[in-house]
Amino acid sequence: MTHDTTAHEVTPVTQAVILAGGQGSRLRPYTDDRPKPMVEIPGTGTPIIGHQLDWLAAEGVTDVVVSCGHLAEVLAQWLDNTPLPLQVTTVIEGEPLGRGGGLKYAAKSLPRPDEPWYATNGDIWTRFSLRGMAAFHEERDAVATLALARPRIPWGAVETNEFGQVLDFIEAPPSPFLINAGVYVFAPAFAAMLPDLGDHERTTFPRLARERRLAGYPIPQGAYWRAIDTAKDLREAARELGAAPVV
């Protein structure tokens, strides 16, 4: 079956899940009094989740389910007191369900379960066309599509020749491998395939890959992407975004 992308209109994706329940232990002390998505990259004036909500709204999303855990009340209070560009529902896991279980639990609160949906981890700061990713997903008739990033290796690389002689030093080169960027498009049927407890990246994704129903969408070259996992990530993101350094 061929897809005529000129005549075919892509189904708009208007709902999303943000996974915001992680402990963020590697970001301490920033996460001592707030969940990781509430950490602000210095100089930006907005927490990570605020950036994500603005991005999702700009890409046509009208409804977001935020899955909370660690210090959920801090996040809920911020959402209640901040003018938001879309409708937000919060859900709290009574016990840790793992990423796959958390996704499945949150997906139950999506307003349109028979339509596709986006999902993102709550520590991702990025900007690229989600509509383009949704079109890629639909063209391949995938059950799930994950965005793929090519991060920079945090160490300097050494280039050698076949004689073992050092030719050059390359500071923080791009990785030769693509990684899961923590942003997804899911078909309506995907939620039922998730585990009630555990990690979908060890269960659902490998199964879909074997069945050739999992697609990978390379983030367009030049688009910004960073996972904010450590204080070093905060400092580097601040520098990359032209913001003030972390103090």
C-alpha positions as CSV (number, residue, x, y, z in Angstrom):
1,M,0.0,0.0,0.0
2,T,1.4,3.4,-1.0
3,H,0.6,6.7,0.8
4,D,-0.1,9.8,-1.3
5,T,1.1,12.4,1.1
6,T,-0.1,15.2,-1.1
7,A,-3.8,14.1,-1.0
8,H,-3.8,12.4,2.4
9,E,-4.5,14.6,5.3
10,V,-2.7,13.6,8.5
11,T,-4.9,13.0,11.5
12,P,-4.2,15.9,13.9
13,V,-2.9,14.8,17.3
14,T,-4.5,17.0,20.0
15,Q,-3.7,15.2,23.3
16,A,-0.6,14.2,25.2
17,V,0.8,12.7,28.3
18,I,3.8,14.2,30.3
19,L,5.6,11.8,32.6
20,A,6.5,14.0,35.5
21,G,6.8,11.5,38.4
22,G,10.5,10.8,38.7
23,Q,12.6,11.4,41.8
24,G,15.3,13.5,39.9
25,S,17.9,12.4,42.5
26,R,20.8,13.2,40.1
27,L,19.6,16.8,40.0
28,R,19.8,17.5,43.7
29,P,19.7,20.0,45.4
30,Y,17.4,21.4,42.7
31,T,14.9,18.6,43.2
32,D,14.9,18.7,47.1
33,D,11.8,21.0,47.0
34,R,10.4,20.4,43.6
35,P,9.9,17.6,41.0
36,K,12.4,17.5,38.1
37,P,10.0,19.0,35.5
38,M,9.6,22.1,37.8
39,V,13.4,22.8,37.6
40,E,14.1,26.0,35.7
41,I,16.9,26.4,33.3
42,P,18.6,29.6,34.6
43,G,17.8,32.6,32.4
44,T,14.7,31.1,30.7
45,G,12.2,32.2,33.2
46,T,10.2,29.0,33.0
47,P,10.4,25.5,34.3
48,I,10.9,22.6,32.0
49,I,7.2,21.6,32.0
50,G,6.2,25.2,31.2
51,H,8.3,25.0,28.1
52,Q,6.8,21.6,27.2
53,L,3.2,22.9,27.6
54,D,4.0,25.9,25.4
55,W,5.6,23.6,22.8
56,L,2.7,21.1,22.8
57,A,0.1,23.9,22.5
58,A,2.0,25.5,19.6
59,E,1.9,22.0,17.9
60,G,-1.9,21.8,18.1
61,V,-2.4,19.9,21.4
62,T,-5.4,21.0,23.4
63,D,-5.4,18.5,26.3
64,V,-2.5,17.2,28.4
65,V,-2.4,14.6,31.2
66,V,0.4,15.1,33.6
67,S,1.5,12.0,35.6
68,C,2.8,13.2,38.9
69,G,4.7,11.4,41.7
70,H,7.6,13.0,43.6
71,L,6.4,16.2,45.3
72,A,3.3,16.1,43.2
73,E,1.7,18.9,45.3
74,V,4.4,21.4,44.2
75,L,3.7,20.7,40.5
76,A,-0.1,20.7,41.0
77,Q,0.1,24.1,42.7
78,W,2.2,25.6,39.9
79,L,-0.3,24.3,37.3
80,D,-3.2,25.7,39.3
81,N,-1.6,29.2,39.6
82,T,-0.2,29.6,36.1
83,P,-2.0,30.7,33.0
84,L,-1.7,27.7,30.7
85,P,-2.1,27.5,26.9
86,L,-4.1,24.3,27.0
87,Q,-6.3,22.1,29.3
88,V,-4.2,20.1,31.9
89,T,-5.4,17.2,34.0
90,T,-3.1,15.8,36.7
91,V,-3.0,12.2,37.9
92,I,-1.0,10.8,40.8
93,E,0.3,7.3,41.0
94,G,-0.6,5.8,44.4
95,E,2.5,3.6,44.1
96,P,5.4,3.7,41.6
97,L,4.2,1.9,38.5
98,G,7.4,2.2,36.4
99,R,7.4,4.2,33.1
100,G,5.2,1.8,31.2
101,G,2.7,1.5,34.0
102,G,2.8,5.2,34.5
103,L,2.0,5.8,30.9
104,K,-0.8,3.3,30.9
105,Y,-2.3,4.9,34.1
106,A,-2.1,8.4,32.7
107,A,-3.5,7.3,29.3
108,K,-6.8,6.3,31.0
109,S,-7.4,10.1,31.6
110,L,-6.9,11.1,27.9
111,P,-10.2,12.7,26.8
112,R,-10.2,10.9,23.4
113,P,-9.0,7.3,23.8
114,D,-9.9,6.5,20.2
115,E,-7.4,9.0,18.9
116,P,-3.6,9.1,18.7
117,W,-1.6,10.8,21.4
118,Y,1.9,12.2,22.1
119,A,3.9,11.5,25.2
120,T,7.1,13.0,26.6
121,N,9.3,12.5,29.6
122,G,9.2,15.4,31.9
123,D,12.9,16.3,31.7
124,I,13.2,16.9,28.0
125,W,13.8,20.4,26.6
126,T,13.4,20.4,22.9
127,R,11.7,22.1,19.9
128,F,10.9,20.4,16.6
129,S,7.8,19.8,14.5
130,L,5.6,17.3,16.3
131,R,3.2,17.6,13.4
132,G,6.0,16.3,11.1
133,M,6.6,13.5,13.5
134,A,2.8,12.6,13.5
135,A,2.8,12.5,9.7
136,F,5.9,10.2,9.7
137,H,4.1,8.0,12.2
138,E,0.9,7.8,10.2
139,E,2.7,7.2,6.9
140,R,4.4,4.2,8.3
141,D,1.2,2.9,9.9
142,A,3.1,2.4,13.2
143,V,1.6,1.6,16.5
144,A,4.3,3.7,18.2
145,T,6.9,6.1,17.0
146,L,9.8,7.4,19.1
147,A,11.8,10.5,18.3
148,L,15.5,9.8,17.9
149,A,18.3,12.2,18.9
150,R,22.0,12.2,18.3
151,P,23.5,13.7,21.5
152,R,27.1,14.8,21.9
153,I,29.4,12.5,23.7
154,P,30.4,14.2,27.0
155,W,34.1,13.3,26.6
156,G,36.6,14.4,24.0
157,A,37.3,11.8,21.3
158,V,40.6,10.7,19.9
159,E,41.0,10.0,16.2
160,T,43.7,7.5,15.2
161,N,44.9,6.0,12.0
162,E,45.6,2.3,11.1
163,F,49.1,2.6,12.6
164,G,47.8,3.7,16.0
165,Q,49.1,7.2,15.6
166,V,46.9,10.0,17.0
167,L,45.6,12.3,14.3
168,D,43.3,14.7,16.2
169,F,41.3,15.4,19.3
170,I,37.6,16.1,18.9
171,E,35.8,17.9,21.7
172,A,32.3,16.5,22.5
173,P,31.7,14.9,19.1
174,P,28.2,13.8,18.1
175,S,27.4,10.2,19.1
176,P,27.6,7.6,16.2
177,F,24.4,6.2,17.6
178,L,20.8,7.5,17.7
179,I,19.1,7.4,21.1
180,N,15.5,7.4,22.3
181,A,14.8,11.1,22.7
182,G,11.9,10.6,25.2
183,V,9.2,12.0,22.9
184,Y,6.6,9.7,21.3
185,V,3.5,9.4,19.1
186,F,1.2,6.5,19.9
187,A,-1.7,5.0,18.1
188,P,-4.9,4.5,20.1
189,A,-4.3,0.8,20.4
190,F,-0.9,1.3,22.1
191,A,-2.3,2.0,25.6
192,A,-3.7,-1.5,25.9
193,M,-0.2,-3.0,25.1
194,L,1.5,-1.3,28.0
195,P,2.3,-3.2,31.2
196,D,0.3,-2.4,34.3
197,L,3.6,-2.3,36.2
198,G,7.1,-2.0,34.8
199,D,9.0,-0.4,31.9
200,H,7.6,-0.4,28.4
201,E,11.1,0.0,26.9
202,R,11.9,-3.6,28.1
203,T,8.5,-5.1,27.2
204,T,6.2,-3.3,24.7
205,F,8.8,-1.6,22.6
206,P,10.9,-4.7,21.9
207,R,7.8,-6.7,21.0
208,L,6.6,-4.0,18.6
209,A,10.1,-3.8,17.1
210,R,10.1,-7.5,16.4
211,E,6.7,-7.1,14.7
212,R,8.0,-4.1,12.7
213,R,5.3,-1.9,14.1
214,L,7.7,0.5,15.9
215,A,9.0,3.5,14.0
216,G,11.9,5.9,14.7
217,Y,11.8,9.5,13.7
218,P,15.2,11.3,13.6
219,I,14.8,14.8,15.1
220,P,15.6,17.2,12.2
221,Q,19.2,18.4,12.1
222,G,19.6,21.8,13.8
223,A,16.6,21.2,16.2
224,Y,17.5,21.7,19.9
225,W,17.3,18.6,22.2
226,R,18.6,18.0,25.7
227,A,17.5,15.7,28.5
228,I,18.0,17.6,31.8
229,D,19.2,14.9,34.1
230,T,22.1,16.4,36.1
231,A,23.3,19.8,37.3
232,K,25.8,19.7,34.4
233,D,22.9,19.4,32.0
234,L,21.4,22.5,33.5
235,R,24.6,24.5,33.1
236,E,25.1,23.4,29.5
237,A,21.5,24.0,28.6
238,A,21.7,27.5,30.1
239,R,24.8,28.2,28.1
240,E,23.3,26.7,24.9
241,L,20.1,28.7,25.2
242,G,22.0,31.9,25.7
243,A,21.0,32.1,29.3
244,A,22.9,33.2,32.5
245,P,25.2,30.5,34.0
246,V,24.0,28.5,37.0
247,V,25.0,30.1,40.3
